[in-house]
Amino acid sequence: MTYGDKTAVDGLTLSVAEGSITAVLGPNGAGKTTTLETCEGYRRPQQGTVRVLGLDPIADRKQLLPRIGVMLQGQGAWSGVRAMEMLKHIARLHAHPLDVDSLAERLGLGECGRTPYRRLSGGQQQRLGLAMALVGRPELVFVDEPTAGMDPQGRRTTWELLRELRADGVTVVLTTHYLEEAEELADQVHIIDRGRMIASGSPLELTRGGATATVRLVVTKPFPPGARESLRAALGEDTEVTLLDERSMRVTGKADPTTLAKVSRWCEENDVLPESLTLGRRSLEDVFLDLTGGLLTEGVEHV
Ligand SMILES: Nc1ncnc2c1ncn2[C@@H]1O[C@H](COP(=O)(O)OP(=O)(O)OP(=O)(O)O)[C@@H](O)[C@H]1O
């Protein structure tokens, strides 16, 4: 898929198993939304083939639409419509909708049901968007960044709901910037960058292996200036030290008792009190950084 001379999606091949949660992960502009919109039938593929539930999203649109749910990044509600009016309207377009009141209650929309769309908070708009995608009991839902802008409570509720959908046999395809979201939820993760697939697998497959292990050091107050360089010097050549934020660092290298002892000695010498020192498998974030050599977004968020 190209926009003018800009290539947005470049020979991407992926398939999604029925009844699973698949996360499409990538930095801004990677081509996630374009990929989803092509599957949803909003964009005609310029090359290649898309089949959704065995149907062509454009030629078979009429058959496909009642069977899929779509949560857009821009949500697609009128600015003046009240939240519950919008949800009821969408419900009436479906043959066997879910009970609107209990869905709204579940998604915490009860209190803002009479609020016009434009006055809903970003997180409430997200929740309404998700409700609109689910109310028709779809077999397959596409959710574009379902929890962007949601508070931690909203994010947990959404995760629970998506897991319940999977348990009911619904297939979920989501895009996300949140590595933790992909790690928590997805059976299958596809990491894309500049329109190309750079890695695919279950979170476990993607994080397993790798020649190195990681140690995470979280401290009680911000690190002193030059801390990264000084820790690196204390650990020696084969170790990579990354400052994750002002109070946490990741040490990648040989994970043995000597490394841990050196880290804790460095803390003592630098008057830094560790809050936690954990030895772990690589996180999806580590995999992502290795593959793309860059951050997923400015300010990767953790829940
Ligand atoms: N309508 C458009 N016209 C021109 N270029 C576009 C259009 N939509 C997307 N692009 C470009 O195509 C590329 C892929 O965009 P896309 O929105 O698919 O990425 P994304 O991975 O969903 O990004 P984000 O995480 O920021 O939502 C980007 O470089 C973007 O600037």
The ligand as a Tripos MOL2 file, in Angstrom:
@<TRIPOS>MOLECULE
LIG
   31    33     1     0     0
SMALL
NO_CHARGES

@<TRIPOS>ATOM
      1 N1         -4.0710    9.0230    4.2280 N.pl3     1 LIG1
      2 C1         -2.7500    9.0520    4.1730 C.ar      1 LIG1
      3 N2         -2.1020    9.8180    3.2650 N.ar      1 LIG1
      4 C2         -0.7600    9.8340    3.1890 C.ar      1 LIG1
      5 N3          0.0730    9.1070    3.9600 N.ar      1 LIG1
      6 C3         -0.5120    8.3340    4.8760 C.ar      1 LIG1
      7 C4         -1.9370    8.2430    5.0410 C.ar      1 LIG1
      8 N4         -2.2050    7.3840    6.0370 N.ar      1 LIG1
      9 C5         -1.0130    6.9380    6.4740 C.ar      1 LIG1
     10 N5          0.0000    7.4950    5.7850 N.ar      1 LIG1
     11 C6          1.4440    7.2110    5.9540 C.3       1 LIG1
     12 O1          1.6470    5.8130    5.8260 O.3       1 LIG1
     13 C7          2.5120    5.3220    6.8200 C.3       1 LIG1
     14 C8          1.8150    4.2560    7.6470 C.3       1 LIG1
     15 O2          0.7650    4.8490    8.4060 O.3       1 LIG1
     16 P1         -0.1960    4.0350    9.3690 P.3       1 LIG1
     17 O3         -1.2010    5.0010    9.8800 O.co2     1 LIG1
     18 O4         -0.6760    2.8340    8.6720 O.co2     1 LIG1
     19 O5          0.8300    3.6330   10.5200 O.3       1 LIG1
     20 P2          0.5480    3.1440   12.0000 P.3       1 LIG1
     21 O6          1.5340    2.0560   12.2330 O.co2     1 LIG1
     22 O7         -0.8730    2.8370   12.2120 O.co2     1 LIG1
     23 O8          0.9580    4.4280   12.8400 O.3       1 LIG1
     24 P3          0.4200    4.9680   14.2650 P.3       1 LIG1
     25 O9          0.9830    4.0470   15.2820 O.co2     1 LIG1
     26 O10         1.0660    6.3260   14.3320 O.co2     1 LIG1
     27 O11        -1.0640    5.0030   14.2230 O.co2     1 LIG1
     28 C9          2.9610    6.5260    7.6240 C.3       1 LIG1
     29 O12         4.1970    6.9380    7.1310 O.3       1 LIG1
     30 C10         1.9080    7.5650    7.3500 C.3       1 LIG1
     31 O13         2.4630    8.8430    7.4010 O.3       1 LIG1
@<TRIPOS>BOND
     1     1     2 1
     2     2     3 ar
     3     2     7 ar
     4     3     4 ar
     5     4     5 ar
     6     5     6 ar
     7     6     7 ar
     8     6    10 ar
     9     7     8 ar
    10     8     9 ar
    11     9    10 ar
    12    10    11 1
    13    11    12 1
    14    11    30 1
    15    12    13 1
    16    13    14 1
    17    13    28 1
    18    14    15 1
    19    15    16 1
    20    16    17 2
    21    16    18 1
    22    16    19 1
    23    19    20 1
    24    20    21 2
    25    20    22 1
    26    20    23 1
    27    23    24 1
    28    24    25 2
    29    24    26 1
    30    24    27 1
    31    28    29 1
    32    28    30 1
    33    30    31 1
@<TRIPOS>SUBSTRUCTURE
     1 LIG1         1 GROUP 0 **** ****
